[in-house]
């Protein structure tokens, strides 16, 4: 997983390219299935080695992804070049130049464009097909089907402890494609049908739970209301600010938040995307959140080697540190899944009190662990 994040992946196309490249490098079956999908397949058993590289430089641009297939004597028997398009348009003659360069390389070559369904890809002419083979197109939805290989449901319900690193990477890629609307792999199921009939009641119950919980956090007086936000169904946020100077709360909050315009937050989300041990289930997150527009500095400071021990202490205290998330925020959260409230009380009031106590404890614990060294200081940076 870490390998896929070693490059700059804030741009959507680069992130997808690196996730796919890492999966293909370490999952031979998926790489061979993708090769077959573009017309490079092999008869009989073959001892093939898969090699993957990204961002190869040419005078006319950078190739997003290359997959090479080698036999035991080192000969390249297959070579696939991928140009990834999501939003950017094609530069003049970009595909023609790639195809002309590819035909001069050893091994059977295929040039393939990865793009959303309906993306306007210029077709090769008959003359271009005859001269260098032209190019073909795969949608990201087709890529998702190759990656899932009919096993997405089984993967989702495999306990985290039993998932391999490749399983995690495969799910991460499929989830990224889903969030971007590039591939929708989850079919309608019987639980979805049941949910439609109960959505109104679920909304009313969660509204009551949420309001009682927020009030329960505010009542002791250590925190005050700092605004709320409601997004898509069951995606709610409540911000808090430290109230008064009792026990040094305001000073500790300033040390955490002021330098990077952060805020204390309770979030309800349909999935625990920030958690280090993600389950994909509805969850609450409680902690600190920072916006990405201020994020380059906060991202660098959170990742500073000088704060490695402090980050370890945060994780030991139950906090996940999400730096490269699916939206424009950086989060330091504790996680409590919605299902955990089922055993938290016989009434909604009891469940709300349990959740409010958990939120308050999480915020207290976070403020008790201010950044060390403080934001804006770094022995490593100072030494440089």
C-alpha positions in Angstrom: 0.0 0.0 0.0 2.8 2.4 0.9 4.4 1.9 -2.5 1.4 3.3 -4.3 1.7 6.5 -2.3 5.5 7.2 -2.7 4.8 9.4 -5.7 2.8 12.7 -5.8 -0.7 11.4 -6.1 -2.9 14.4 -5.3 -4.0 14.6 -8.9 -6.7 12.1 -9.7 -5.1 10.6 -12.8 -1.8 10.1 -11.1 -3.3 8.5 -8.0 -5.3 6.0 -10.1 -2.2 5.3 -12.2 0.0 4.5 -9.2 -2.6 2.4 -7.5 -3.1 0.3 -10.6 0.6 0.1 -11.3 1.3 -1.2 -7.8 -1.4 -3.8 -8.0 -0.2 -5.0 -11.4 3.4 -5.2 -10.2 2.4 -7.5 -7.3 -0.6 -9.3 -8.6 0.5 -11.5 -11.5 -3.0 -12.9 -12.3 -4.5 -9.4 -12.6 -1.7 -8.3 -14.8 -2.1 -11.3 -17.2 -5.9 -10.9 -17.3 -5.4 -7.3 -18.2 -2.9 -8.3 -20.9 -5.4 -10.7 -22.3 -8.1 -8.0 -22.3 -6.0 -5.9 -24.7 -5.2 -8.9 -26.9 -1.9 -10.2 -25.5 -2.4 -13.7 -24.3 -0.4 -16.9 -24.2 -1.1 -20.5 -25.0 -0.1 -23.1 -22.4 1.8 -22.6 -19.2 4.3 -19.7 -19.3 6.8 -18.7 -16.7 6.3 -15.0 -17.1 7.7 -12.1 -15.1 5.6 -8.9 -14.9 7.5 -5.5 -14.8 5.6 -2.2 -14.3 6.8 1.4 -14.6 5.1 4.8 -14.7 5.8 8.3 -16.0 8.3 7.4 -18.7 9.5 10.7 -20.3 9.3 11.3 -24.1 10.1 14.5 -26.0 6.3 14.8 -26.6 5.1 13.9 -23.1 5.1 11.3 -20.3 3.7 7.8 -20.7 1.4 7.1 -17.7 2.0 3.3 -17.4 3.9 0.5 -19.0 3.5 -3.2 -18.4 6.2 -5.6 -19.7 6.0 -9.4 -19.8 9.2 -11.3 -19.9 9.9 -15.0 -20.4 12.6 -16.9 -18.5 15.4 -16.0 -21.0 14.8 -12.3 -20.4 13.0 -11.7 -23.7 10.1 -9.2 -23.7 7.2 -11.1 -25.2 4.5 -8.4 -24.5 4.5 -4.7 -23.8 1.4 -2.6 -23.0 1.4 1.2 -22.9 -1.4 2.9 -21.1 -2.5 6.5 -21.4 -4.8 7.4 -18.5 -7.5 10.1 -19.2 -10.1 11.3 -16.7 -10.4 15.1 -17.2 -7.4 16.2 -19.3 -7.8 16.4 -23.1 -5.4 14.8 -25.6 -2.5 16.8 -26.9 -2.2 17.0 -30.7 -0.9 13.7 -32.2 -0.1 12.3 -28.7 -1.5 8.8 -29.4 0.0 8.7 -32.8 3.5 9.5 -31.4 3.1 6.9 -28.6 2.1 4.3 -31.2 5.0 5.1 -33.5 7.4 4.8 -30.5 5.9 1.6 -29.3 6.1 -0.2 -32.6 9.9 0.3 -32.5 10.2 -1.5 -29.1 10.8 -5.3 -28.8 7.9 -7.6 -28.0 4.2 -7.6 -29.0 3.0 -4.1 -28.3 -0.5 -2.6 -27.5 -1.3 1.0 -26.9 -4.4 1.3 -24.7 -6.3 4.4 -23.5 -7.9 4.2 -20.0 -10.8 6.5 -19.8 -14.3 7.0 -18.4 -17.2 5.6 -20.4 -18.3 8.1 -23.0 -15.0 9.9 -23.1 -14.3 11.2 -26.6 -11.3 9.2 -27.8 -10.3 9.8 -31.5 -10.3 6.5 -33.4 -7.2 5.5 -35.4 -7.4 5.7 -39.1 -7.1 2.7 -41.4 -3.7 4.0 -42.4 -2.6 4.2 -38.8 -3.9 0.7 -38.0 -1.9 -0.7 -40.9 1.3 1.3 -40.1 1.6 0.8 -36.3 -1.6 -1.0 -35.1 -3.5 2.0 -33.8 -4.8 1.9 -30.3 -7.7 0.5 -28.3 -9.7 1.7 -25.3 -10.6 0.2 -21.9 -13.0 2.0 -19.6 -12.3 2.2 -15.9 -15.4 0.1 -15.4 -13.7 -2.7 -17.4 -10.6 -2.3 -15.4 -12.6 -2.6 -12.2 -14.2 -5.9 -13.5 -10.8 -7.3 -14.2 -9.4 -6.2 -10.8 -12.5 -7.6 -8.9 -12.5 -10.9 -10.9 -15.9 -11.7 -9.6 -14.7 -11.7 -6.0 -15.6 -8.3 -4.7 -18.3 -9.5 -2.3 -16.0 -12.2 -0.9 -13.2 -9.6 -0.4 -15.5 -7.2 1.4 -16.6 -9.8 3.9 -13.2 -11.2 4.5 -12.1 -10.3 8.1 -9.4 -7.6 8.0 -6.9 -9.9 9.8 -7.3 -12.4 6.9 -6.9 -10.0 4.0 -3.6 -9.9 2.2 -1.8 -6.7 1.2 -3.0 -7.3 -2.4 -6.6 -7.7 -1.1 -6.3 -4.3 0.6 -4.8 -2.7 -2.5 -7.5 -4.2 -4.8 -10.3 -2.8 -2.5 -8.6 0.6 -2.3 -8.4 0.9 -6.1 -12.1 -0.2 -6.5 -13.2 2.2 -3.8 -11.3 5.1 -5.4 -13.0 4.3 -8.7 -16.4 4.1 -7.0 -16.0 7.4 -5.2 -15.1 9.1 -8.5 -18.1 7.5 -10.3 -15.8 5.7 -12.8 -16.9 2.2 -11.8 -19.9 1.0 -9.8 -19.2 -2.6 -8.7 -21.7 -3.1 -5.9 -24.9 -4.5 -7.2 -28.3 -4.0 -5.6 -28.8 -6.5 -2.8 -31.6 -7.6 -0.6 -30.4 -5.4 2.3 -30.7 -2.4 -0.1 -34.3 -3.3 -0.9 -35.1 -3.5 2.9 -33.3 -0.2 3.5 -35.5 1.7 1.0 -38.6 0.8 3.1 -36.9 1.9 6.4 -34.9 4.9 5.3 -37.4 7.5 6.7 -37.4 5.8 10.1 -33.6 5.4 10.1 -33.2 9.1 9.3 -35.5 10.2 12.1 -33.7 7.9 14.6 -30.3 9.1 13.5 -31.4 12.7 13.7 -32.5 12.2 17.3 -29.3 10.3 18.2 -27.1 13.0 16.6 -28.9 15.9 18.3 -28.8 14.3 21.7 -25.2 13.4 21.3 -24.1 16.9 20.3 -26.0 18.4 23.2 -24.4 15.8 25.5 -21.0 17.0 24.4 -21.9 20.7 24.9 -23.7 20.4 28.3 -20.6 20.0 30.6 -19.3 23.3 29.2 -15.9 22.3 28.1 -16.8 22.6 24.5 -19.1 25.0 22.6 -20.9 24.8 19.3 -18.7 26.0 16.4 -21.1 25.2 13.5 -22.5 22.2 11.7 -22.8 20.8 8.2 -24.9 18.2 6.4 -23.9 16.6 3.1 -25.2 13.5 1.4 -27.5 11.2 3.3 -26.0 10.3 6.7 -22.9 12.4 6.1 -23.0 15.0 9.0 -20.4 17.1 10.7 -20.5 19.1 14.0 -17.6 21.4 14.9 -16.6 22.2 18.4 -14.4 24.9 20.1 -12.8 24.7 23.5 -14.9 26.9 25.9 -13.1 29.0 28.5 -9.7 28.4 30.0 -10.6 25.7 32.6 -7.8 23.1 32.8 -5.9 24.9 30.0 -8.3 23.6 27.4 -8.2 26.8 25.2 -4.4 26.9 25.3 -4.2 23.2 24.3 -6.7 23.7 21.5 -4.7 26.7 20.2 -1.6 24.6 20.1 -3.4 22.0 18.0 -5.5 24.1 15.7 -4.7 27.8 15.3 -1.5 27.5 13.2 -3.3 25.6 10.4 -6.9 26.8 10.8 -8.1 23.4 12.1 -11.1 22.6 14.1 -12.4 19.9 16.5 -15.1 17.8 14.8 -17.6 15.0 15.2 -18.3 13.3 11.8 -20.9 10.7 10.8 -20.1 9.0 7.5 -21.6 6.1 5.6 -18.1 4.5 5.6 -15.0 4.8 7.8 -12.7 6.0 5.0 -10.3 7.7 7.5 -9.6 4.6 9.7 -6.4 2.7 9.4 -8.3 -0.6 9.7 -11.2 0.3 7.4 -14.3 -1.9 7.3 -16.3 0.3 4.9 -19.1 0.4 7.5 -21.0 3.5 8.9 -18.9 5.2 11.6 -18.4 8.3 13.7 -15.0 10.0 13.7 -14.0 12.4 16.5 -10.9 14.5 16.5 -9.2 17.3 14.5 -9.7 18.2 10.9 -7.7 20.6 8.6 -8.4 21.8 5.1 -6.2 20.7 2.2 -5.9 24.3 0.9 -3.8 24.9 4.0 -2.8 21.3 3.7 0.7 21.3 2.2 2.1 22.8 5.3 0.0 20.7 7.7 0.7 17.6 5.6 4.5 18.2 5.8 4.3 18.8 9.5 2.3 15.7 10.2 4.7 13.6 8.2 7.8 15.3 9.6 10.3 12.6 10.9 10.8 14.6 14.0 7.2 13.9 15.0 7.4 10.1 14.4 7.3 9.3 18.2 4.3 11.7 18.6 2.5 10.0 15.7 3.1 6.6 17.3 1.6 7.9 20.6 -1.5 9.2 18.7 -2.0 5.8 17.1 -1.5 4.0 20.4 -4.2 6.3 21.8 -6.6 5.1 19.1 -6.3 7.9 16.6 -5.9 7.4 12.8 -3.9 10.0 10.9 -5.4 10.5 7.4 -3.1 12.7 5.2 -4.1 11.6 1.6 -7.8 11.1 1.9 -10.6 11.1 -0.8 -11.7 14.6 -0.1 -10.1 18.0 0.6 -9.4 17.4 4.4 -6.7 16.0 6.6 -8.0 14.2 9.7 -6.8 13.0 13.0 -9.7 10.9 14.3 -10.8 8.2 16.7 -13.3 5.8 15.2 -16.5 4.3 16.6 -18.7 2.3 14.3 -22.4 2.8 14.3 -23.0 -0.9 14.9 -21.2 -0.5 18.3 -24.1 1.5 19.6 -26.4 -1.5 19.3 -25.1 -2.8 22.7 -24.6 0.7 24.2 -28.1 0.9 25.8 -31.7 -0.2 25.8 -32.9 3.3 24.8 -31.9 6.0 22.3 -31.1 8.3 25.2 -28.7 5.7 26.7 -27.0 5.3 23.3 -26.7 9.0 22.8 -25.1 9.4 26.3 -22.7 6.7 25.5 -21.7 8.3 22.2 -21.4 11.8 23.8 -19.1 10.4 26.5 -17.0 8.7 23.8 -16.8 12.0 21.8 -15.8 14.0 24.8 -13.2 11.5 25.8 -11.7 11.5 22.3 -11.5 15.3 22.2 -10.0 15.5 25.7 -7.4 12.9 24.8 -6.5 14.7 21.6 -6.0 18.0 23.3 -3.9 16.3 25.9 -1.5 15.3 23.2 -0.4 18.5 21.5 2.0 18.3 18.5 5.5 17.5 19.6 7.5 19.3 18.6 5.0 22.2 18.2 3.7 23.2 14.8 6.2 25.5 13.0 9.2 23.9 14.7 11.2 20.9 13.5 14.6 19.9 14.7 15.1 18.1 11.3 14.1 21.1 9.3 16.2 23.4 11.5 19.2 21.1 11.1 18.9 21.3 7.3 
